[in-house]
Amino acid sequence: MAGITVRTFRELLKKKLVKGVGLIALLGIAASMVIFFAIPPGAPMQREAAMGLEQPILKVGDLTVTEADLQKFINAQTQNNPPTEYGAILQMRYQTAQSLATQLAMTLELEKQGYQASSREIEQAKEQFIQSQIDALKQRLLPEGKGDDRDLDKALRERNPNMSLRRLREQIAAEVPDLQFRIFVTQDKFLKSLREKYNPTDEQVRLMFEQVYPARIFVSVEKHKDKAEARIKEAHAALKSGKPFAEVVKQYSDDPDAIKNRGGRITGSGYYEIQEQLSNLFGAEVANRIMAFKPNQDYTEPLQDKEKKGYYIYAIAERKMEPPPDFDQKKDQYRQAFINMRVSNEQQRVMNAAQQNFKPEFLDPLLAQYEKLTKTMGMPTPERLKTFKEVNDALTPIVNSSSPNVRLAQWMQILVLNQLVQLHKETKDKEGEKKYHEQLVMALNRFFNEGGEDLNIRLLRAEILIEEDKKKEALNDLEIAAGMVARPSDFPFLFGIAELYEKAGRKDLAQQTQKRAQDLQKELQRQQEEQQKMIQKQLEELRKQQEAEQKKQQEAQKKEGQGAQQPAANAPQQGGQQQQQPAQNAPQQGK
């Protein structure tokens, strides 16, 4: 069963990092926080993590994130229900810290560009957030969601005598770090300024639908060293003398044969995508000039890219304008799409600058080592061995300390030691395998002796005990592991336990466990089918609701149309009456 543990660890390492906390979404998550109920004490790991809240975890520029800040962000994302399994805790801590680092870097970059959030703006955002939570609770707690603050205060006291509206406001404010509002206000100011900045013409919007196919001659500095510049000038002179572009490409270009055989033509894309690529290579001014070229007519002078990797001559091989047939009818929608595209590009530019100018530093030693492990995927075996050894050495003092995260460090070190055993097996280093096997066994025993518990770790120790012919002790671990499996989604663990029971010589227990695994698997399938039916039912109800709304709108439009026609039909008659009345009255007035 070492495979389960290794696989679990690899999955943790393979997880993609979240690139943004998503502050607007994060602000909305807390609408469902049940703050006014007593929060249970939680698992031992959560109580341990509550210690050392002032401990610095992350530094970005001049901003430091503490353990308390990190916990608040985790609670907001998990609706005050953070994970309790060691691997999930580590992953959540790392991903949240990484996401926060990205957002803080972007905020600092924006502040540098003049988008500072004032104290007053931050307080206003905080107050709006608190009020949004209170309004959400009114919807949930008051009859038909109607009532004022006094009604909500009464409802809160009825549900919990120790709660009041004033205390609720204090708790909501305490649950969300002020740092979050600084990030939110700064980025919101930036986005608003971008949307006000762009007012595209019809032609600019239409260019969204033009496909552009560039062609180029590329001379590599790495290949030709100090002769690269002279070579690109020769190519340019050949073009000026009238030599066809495709022939110059074959003679001078260092691009792959596939590109050279197409006359230097490279992959085409949308107008603005190509413009962005060229801007990244040469700057916006050069890019705009190239984008104005006529196909197969114009070409640039020799250009060197920003990173000085080579010299280029660019041309445009082909361009196709393919606007959608409804362009004129839906021009406003396409204009909005253009603005969104531009805003996204600007955001990405700021993000790239932020990552260059404000690199995060993990001050928490456990997260720093976890980050090292995320970079081992795809490394050659010697480099992986070296990294795992460094991480193991760095974890040892944490494991031997009184850190609140000591159990997390123990769990992580066990998986690192298990990887070291496997890597030494691969390299057929018997001495190294023996050394780390002994350390692994000691780490496993210490983990359980000091109160740690984890299903994967139980199975790992059970397998090692079976290999050492300590089957009785292994059966104890397997019994505990089997008792830990309760959720239908955990059925694969039972198949693994059954396999180990078989190796330990207990076919009867293996069969029983396999039967239980099959039952849980069927239960999971049943739950998934029910969930699918429920989703289909909800979609059907939504479809009927939309149809009813559409029918209602059509009837309303029909009535409006009839109403508009009625005055038109009556107009001549009314006009006639108005003209006749004076004529009838005139003789009487004369008399």
NUBATOR-908423 format. One line per 4 residues: for each residue z, y, x of C-alpha. Coordinates in nm, 2 decimals. Layout:
REM residues N
Z:Y:X; ...
END
This chain:
REM residues 591
0.00:0.00:0.00; -0.02:0.23:0.30; -0.36:0.31:0.15; -0.20:0.48:-0.15
0.01:0.70:0.06; -0.27:0.79:0.30; -0.50:0.86:0.01; -0.25:1.08:-0.16
-0.20:1.28:0.15; -0.58:1.31:0.20; -0.62:1.43:-0.15; -0.35:1.70:-0.08
-0.54:1.81:0.23; -0.88:1.81:0.05; -0.77:2.04:-0.24; -0.97:2.36:-0.23
-0.77:2.68:-0.19; -0.74:2.91:-0.48; -0.91:3.23:-0.37; -0.74:3.47:-0.61
-0.42:3.48:-0.81; -0.60:3.63:-1.10; -0.35:3.90:-1.18; -0.48:3.99:-1.52
-0.46:3.62:-1.62; -0.12:3.59:-1.45; 0.01:3.88:-1.65; -0.10:3.71:-1.97
0.05:3.37:-1.88; 0.41:3.50:-1.92; 0.34:3.57:-2.29; 0.44:3.21:-2.36
0.75:3.22:-2.13; 1.06:3.11:-2.32; 1.29:3.34:-2.13; 1.55:3.38:-2.40
1.63:3.01:-2.40; 1.87:2.87:-2.14; 1.67:2.73:-1.84; 1.79:2.38:-1.75
1.93:2.34:-1.40; 1.63:2.13:-1.29; 1.58:1.87:-1.03; 1.77:1.87:-0.70
1.47:2.00:-0.52; 1.46:2.31:-0.75; 1.83:2.38:-0.69; 1.78:2.35:-0.31
1.48:2.58:-0.32; 1.69:2.85:-0.50; 1.89:2.90:-0.18; 1.77:3.15:0.08
1.58:3.36:-0.16; 1.56:3.65:0.09; 1.39:3.43:0.35; 1.05:3.58:0.45
0.76:3.34:0.37; 0.44:3.54:0.43; 0.34:3.86:0.60; 0.01:4.05:0.53
-0.02:4.38:0.70; 0.30:4.56:0.65; 0.39:4.36:0.33; 0.63:4.07:0.35
0.67:3.81:0.07; 1.01:3.65:0.03; 1.11:3.32:-0.11; 1.22:3.50:-0.43
0.88:3.66:-0.47; 0.70:3.33:-0.41; 0.92:3.15:-0.67; 0.85:3.42:-0.93
0.47:3.38:-0.88; 0.50:3.00:-0.90; 0.71:3.03:-1.22; 0.46:3.27:-1.38
0.17:3.02:-1.30; 0.36:2.72:-1.43; 0.53:2.89:-1.72; 0.87:2.83:-1.57
0.80:2.46:-1.53; 0.73:2.41:-1.16; 0.64:2.06:-1.03; 0.93:1.84:-0.91
0.73:1.58:-0.70; 0.75:1.67:-0.33; 0.37:1.66:-0.27; 0.30:1.88:-0.58
0.58:2.12:-0.47; 0.43:2.16:-0.13; 0.08:2.20:-0.26; 0.18:2.46:-0.52
0.38:2.66:-0.26; 0.09:2.66:-0.02; -0.18:2.74:-0.27; 0.03:3.02:-0.43
0.11:3.17:-0.09; -0.26:3.15:0.01; -0.37:3.31:-0.32; -0.11:3.58:-0.29
-0.22:3.65:0.07; -0.58:3.70:-0.04; -0.48:3.94:-0.32; -0.24:4.13:-0.09
-0.51:4.17:0.18; -0.76:4.30:-0.08; -0.50:4.54:-0.22; -0.42:4.68:0.13
-0.80:4.72:0.20; -0.84:4.91:-0.13; -0.54:5.13:-0.05; -0.70:5.21:0.28
-1.01:5.31:0.09; -0.81:5.55:-0.13; -0.72:5.34:-0.44; -0.34:5.37:-0.40
-0.12:5.29:-0.70; 0.14:5.56:-0.76; 0.50:5.46:-0.84; 0.45:5.61:-1.19
0.13:5.40:-1.25; 0.32:5.08:-1.14; 0.61:5.16:-1.37; 0.37:5.22:-1.66
0.19:4.89:-1.60; 0.53:4.72:-1.58; 0.64:4.88:-1.91; 0.31:4.78:-2.08
0.36:4.42:-1.96; 0.72:4.41:-2.09; 0.61:4.55:-2.42; 0.32:4.29:-2.45
0.58:4.01:-2.41; 0.80:4.16:-2.67; 0.51:4.20:-2.91; 0.41:3.84:-2.85
0.77:3.72:-2.93; 0.76:3.92:-3.25; 0.45:3.73:-3.35; 0.63:3.40:-3.29
0.98:3.47:-3.42; 0.95:3.72:-3.71; 0.82:3.62:-4.05; 0.44:3.67:-4.05
0.48:3.84:-3.71; 0.60:4.16:-3.88; 0.90:4.37:-3.80; 1.05:4.62:-3.56
1.27:4.60:-3.25; 1.59:4.56:-3.47; 1.44:4.26:-3.65; 1.35:4.10:-3.32
1.70:4.17:-3.17; 1.85:4.00:-3.48; 1.62:3.70:-3.45; 1.70:3.66:-3.08
2.08:3.67:-3.14; 2.04:3.41:-3.42; 1.86:3.17:-3.18; 2.09:3.24:-2.89
2.42:3.44:-2.93; 2.41:3.55:-2.57; 2.06:3.70:-2.60; 1.96:4.05:-2.72
1.65:4.26:-2.70; 1.80:4.47:-2.42; 1.88:4.16:-2.22; 1.54:4.01:-2.29
1.37:4.32:-2.15; 1.59:4.29:-1.83; 1.50:3.92:-1.80; 1.13:3.98:-1.84
1.14:4.26:-1.57; 1.34:4.03:-1.34; 1.09:3.74:-1.38; 0.79:3.93:-1.25
0.78:4.08:-0.89; 0.70:4.45:-0.86; 0.44:4.34:-0.60; 0.23:4.20:-0.89
0.20:4.53:-1.06; 0.10:4.71:-0.73; -0.18:4.45:-0.70; -0.28:4.48:-1.06
-0.29:4.87:-1.07; -0.48:4.90:-0.74; -0.75:4.65:-0.83; -0.78:4.78:-1.18
-0.84:5.14:-1.04; -1.11:4.99:-0.81; -1.29:4.80:-1.09; -1.29:5.11:-1.32
-1.43:5.32:-1.05; -1.71:5.07:-0.99; -1.81:5.05:-1.36; -1.82:5.43:-1.38
-2.03:5.44:-1.06; -2.33:5.23:-1.18; -2.58:5.37:-1.43; -2.90:5.17:-1.36
-3.25:5.27:-1.46; -3.47:5.03:-1.66; -3.67:4.96:-1.34; -3.35:4.86:-1.15
-3.25:4.63:-1.43; -3.60:4.48:-1.44; -3.58:4.40:-1.07; -3.31:4.14:-1.16
-3.60:3.92:-1.27; -3.82:3.95:-0.97; -3.85:3.66:-0.73; -3.90:3.76:-0.37
-4.02:3.52:-0.09; -3.97:3.67:0.26; -4.15:3.56:0.57; -4.03:3.61:0.93
-4.07:3.56:1.30; -3.74:3.47:1.47; -3.68:3.47:1.85; -3.34:3.31:1.95
-3.13:3.49:2.21; -2.95:3.16:2.29; -3.28:2.99:2.37; -3.46:3.28:2.56
-3.16:3.47:2.69; -3.27:3.81:2.84; -3.64:3.73:2.78; -3.59:3.73:2.40
-3.65:4.10:2.35; -3.98:4.09:2.55; -4.09:3.79:2.35; -4.04:3.95:2.01
-4.23:4.26:2.14; -4.52:4.04:2.24; -4.52:3.89:1.89; -4.52:4.24:1.74
-4.81:4.35:1.96; -5.01:4.04:1.85; -4.96:4.14:1.48; -5.07:4.50:1.56
-5.38:4.36:1.72; -5.48:4.20:1.39; -5.36:3.84:1.46; -5.26:3.67:1.13
-4.89:3.65:1.06; -4.89:3.27:1.03; -5.05:3.23:1.37; -4.80:3.46:1.54
-4.52:3.26:1.37; -4.65:2.93:1.52; -4.69:3.09:1.87; -4.36:3.28:1.89
-4.10:3.18:1.62; -3.80:2.96:1.70; -3.74:2.87:1.33; -3.76:2.50:1.24
-4.10:2.34:1.20; -4.07:2.33:0.83; -4.06:2.71:0.82; -4.32:2.76:1.09
-4.56:2.53:0.90; -4.53:2.76:0.60; -4.63:3.06:0.80; -4.27:3.18:0.84
-4.20:3.18:0.47; -3.83:3.12:0.39; -3.66:3.03:0.07; -3.71:3.28:-0.20
-3.45:3.41:-0.44; -3.39:3.70:-0.68; -3.46:4.06:-0.57; -3.10:4.16:-0.53
-3.00:3.83:-0.36; -3.26:3.88:-0.09; -3.17:4.24:-0.06; -2.80:4.14:0.00
-2.90:3.88:0.26; -3.11:4.14:0.45; -2.83:4.40:0.42; -2.59:4.15:0.58
-2.84:4.09:0.87; -2.96:4.44:0.94; -2.78:4.69:0.71; -2.87:4.85:0.38
-3.13:5.10:0.50; -3.35:4.84:0.67; -3.31:4.60:0.38; -3.43:4.86:0.13
-3.73:4.93:0.35; -3.83:4.56:0.36; -3.78:4.52:-0.01; -4.04:4.79:-0.07
-4.31:4.60:0.13; -4.63:4.49:-0.03; -4.69:4.11:0.01; -4.89:4.00:0.32
-4.95:4.37:0.42; -4.65:4.53:0.57; -4.41:4.40:0.84; -4.12:4.55:1.03
-4.09:4.65:1.39; -3.87:4.41:1.60; -3.52:4.40:1.46; -3.20:4.26:1.61
-2.93:4.12:1.37; -2.58:4.26:1.36; -2.43:3.96:1.54; -2.71:3.98:1.81
-2.81:3.62:1.77; -3.18:3.69:1.78; -3.47:3.92:1.71; -3.68:3.93:1.39
-4.00:4.06:1.24; -3.98:4.05:0.86; -4.26:4.06:0.60; -4.28:3.97:0.23
-4.50:3.67:0.15; -4.49:3.68:-0.23; -4.31:3.85:-0.52; -4.32:3.75:-0.88
-4.20:3.96:-1.17; -4.09:3.74:-1.46; -3.88:3.95:-1.71; -3.76:3.76:-2.02
-3.97:3.81:-2.34; -3.67:3.98:-2.51; -3.61:4.23:-2.22; -3.69:4.54:-2.43
-3.48:4.42:-2.73; -3.18:4.32:-2.52; -3.21:4.58:-2.25; -2.84:4.69:-2.29
-2.72:4.34:-2.24; -2.93:4.30:-1.92; -2.81:4.64:-1.80; -2.45:4.52:-1.84
-2.54:4.21:-1.64; -2.68:4.43:-1.37; -2.35:4.63:-1.36; -2.15:4.30:-1.34
-2.36:4.18:-1.06; -2.31:4.50:-0.86; -1.94:4.50:-0.92; -1.92:4.14:-0.80
-2.11:4.23:-0.49; -1.88:4.52:-0.42; -1.57:4.31:-0.47; -1.70:4.05:-0.23
-1.77:4.32:0.03; -1.41:4.45:0.00; -1.28:4.09:0.02; -1.47:4.02:0.34
-1.34:4.34:0.49; -0.99:4.25:0.38; -1.00:3.91:0.54; -1.11:4.06:0.86
-0.86:4.35:0.87; -0.55:4.18:0.71; -0.51:3.82:0.83; -0.21:3.65:0.67
0.08:3.51:0.88; 0.30:3.23:0.75; 0.66:3.30:0.84; 0.78:2.99:0.66
0.75:2.71:0.93; 0.68:2.44:0.67; 0.39:2.62:0.52; 0.26:2.71:0.87
0.25:2.33:0.95; 0.10:2.25:0.61; -0.18:2.49:0.68; -0.25:2.31:1.01
-0.29:1.99:0.82; -0.54:2.13:0.58; -0.77:2.19:0.88; -0.77:1.83:1.01
-1.02:1.70:0.76; -1.35:1.63:0.94; -1.19:1.67:1.29; -1.28:1.41:1.56
-1.01:1.15:1.61; -0.88:1.30:1.94; -0.83:1.64:1.78; -0.67:1.50:1.47
-0.43:1.30:1.69; -0.34:1.61:1.88; -0.29:1.82:1.57; -0.07:1.55:1.39
0.14:1.52:1.71; 0.19:1.90:1.72; 0.28:1.90:1.35; 0.53:1.61:1.39
0.70:1.79:1.68; 0.72:2.11:1.48; 0.87:1.93:1.18; 1.14:1.76:1.37
1.37:2.07:1.41; 1.32:2.15:1.04; 1.42:1.79:0.94; 1.73:1.82:1.16
1.83:2.17:1.02; 2.02:2.28:0.71; 1.71:2.44:0.56; 1.68:2.43:0.18
1.34:2.27:0.23; 1.47:1.99:0.45; 1.37:1.72:0.20; 1.01:1.86:0.18
1.00:1.85:0.56; 1.12:1.49:0.56; 0.85:1.39:0.30; 0.58:1.57:0.50
0.69:1.42:0.83; 0.68:1.07:0.69; 0.31:1.11:0.58; 0.23:1.27:0.92
0.39:0.97:1.10; 0.20:0.73:0.88; -0.12:0.90:0.98; -0.02:0.88:1.35
0.03:0.50:1.31; -0.31:0.46:1.14; -0.49:0.68:1.41; -0.33:0.48:1.69
-0.45:0.16:1.52; -0.80:0.30:1.51; -0.79:0.39:1.88; -0.63:0.05:1.96
-0.34:0.22:2.13; -0.07:-0.05:2.08; 0.20:0.15:2.27; 0.14:0.46:2.06
0.12:0.26:1.74; 0.46:0.10:1.82; 0.62:0.43:1.91; 0.52:0.60:1.58
0.59:0.29:1.37; 0.95:0.30:1.49; 0.98:0.67:1.41; 0.82:0.61:1.07
1.07:0.34:0.98; 1.36:0.56:1.09; 1.22:0.86:0.89; 1.18:0.64:0.58
1.54:0.51:0.59; 1.68:0.85:0.65; 1.48:1.00:0.36; 1.63:0.75:0.11
1.97:0.74:0.26; 2.00:1.12:0.22; 1.90:1.12:-0.14; 1.52:1.16:-0.13
1.30:0.98:-0.39; 0.93:0.95:-0.41; 0.71:0.68:-0.56; 0.45:0.68:-0.28
0.72:0.67:-0.01; 0.89:0.37:-0.19; 0.56:0.18:-0.19; 0.50:0.27:0.18
0.83:0.13:0.28; 0.79:-0.18:0.07; 0.46:-0.26:0.24; 0.62:-0.21:0.58
0.91:-0.44:0.49; 0.67:-0.71:0.37; 0.48:-0.69:0.70; 0.81:-0.73:0.88
0.89:-1.03:0.66; 1.19:-0.85:0.50; 1.07:-0.95:0.15; 1.41:-0.93:-0.02
1.45:-0.56:0.08; 1.09:-0.50:-0.02; 1.15:-0.64:-0.37; 1.44:-0.39:-0.42
1.20:-0.11:-0.33; 0.93:-0.25:-0.56; 1.18:-0.28:-0.85; 1.28:0.08:-0.81
0.92:0.19:-0.78; 0.82:0.00:-1.10; 1.11:0.17:-1.28; 0.98:0.51:-1.18
0.64:0.46:-1.36; 0.66:0.59:-1.71; 0.34:0.79:-1.78; 0.02:0.62:-1.89
-0.17:0.81:-1.62; 0.05:0.64:-1.35; -0.10:0.30:-1.43; -0.28:0.27:-1.09
0.06:0.26:-0.92; 0.15:-0.05:-1.12; -0.16:-0.23:-1.00; -0.05:-0.14:-0.65
0.30:-0.27:-0.71; 0.16:-0.59:-0.86; -0.04:-0.64:-0.54; 0.27:-0.60:-0.33
0.46:-0.84:-0.55; 0.19:-1.09:-0.48; 0.22:-1.04:-0.10; 0.60:-1.08:-0.13
0.55:-1.42:-0.30; 0.65:-1.32:-0.65; 0.35:-1.41:-0.86; 0.56:-1.40:-1.18
0.65:-1.03:-1.12; 0.30:-0.96:-1.01; 0.16:-1.09:-1.34; 0.42:-0.90:-1.55
0.35:-0.58:-1.36; -0.02:-0.62:-1.39; 0.01:-0.68:-1.77; 0.22:-0.36:-1.80
-0.04:-0.17:-1.59; -0.31:-0.29:-1.83; -0.11:-0.18:-2.14; -0.05:0.17:-1.99
-0.42:0.19:-1.91; -0.51:0.11:-2.27; -0.25:0.36:-2.39; -0.41:0.63:-2.17
-0.75:0.55:-2.31; -0.61:0.57:-2.66; -0.46:0.91:-2.59; -0.78:1.04:-2.44
-0.98:0.92:-2.75; -0.73:1.09:-2.98; -0.75:1.40:-2.78; -1.13:1.39:-2.79
-1.12:1.34:-3.17; -0.89:1.64:-3.20; -1.12:1.86:-2.99; -1.42:1.75:-3.19
-1.22:1.83:-3.51; -1.13:2.17:-3.38; -1.49:2.24:-3.28; -1.61:2.13:-3.63
-1.36:2.36:-3.79; -1.47:2.64:-3.57; -1.83:2.58:-3.65; -1.76:2.59:-4.02
-1.56:2.91:-3.98; -1.84:3.07:-3.79; -2.09:2.96:-4.06; -1.87:3.10:-4.33
-1.83:3.43:-4.14; -2.21:3.44:-4.08; -2.27:3.38:-4.45; -2.02:3.65:-4.54
-2.20:3.90:-4.31; -2.54:3.81:-4.46; -2.41:3.87:-4.81; -2.25:4.20:-4.71
-2.58:4.31:-4.54; -2.77:4.20:-4.86; -2.54:4.41:-5.08; -2.58:4.71:-4.84
-2.95:4.67:-4.87; -2.94:4.67:-5.24; -2.71:4.97:-5.25; -2.95:5.16:-5.03
-3.24:5.08:-5.26; -3.07:5.18:-5.58; -3.04:5.55:-5.51; -3.40:5.56:-5.40
-3.50:5.41:-5.74; -3.30:5.66:-5.93; -3.40:5.96:-5.73; -3.71:6.06:-5.92
-3.53:6.03:-6.26; -3.24:6.24:-6.15; -3.47:6.49:-6.01; -3.66:6.51:-6.34
-3.34:6.56:-6.54; -3.24:6.84:-6.31; -3.58:7.01:-6.35; -3.59:6.97:-6.73
-3.24:7.10:-6.80; -3.30:7.46:-6.72; -3.62:7.45:-6.93; -3.43:7.33:-7.24
-3.16:7.59:-7.19; -3.39:7.87:-7.12; -3.49:7.96:-7.49; -3.12:7.96:-7.59
-3.03:8.19:-7.31; -3.32:8.41:-7.42; -3.19:8.43:-7.78
END
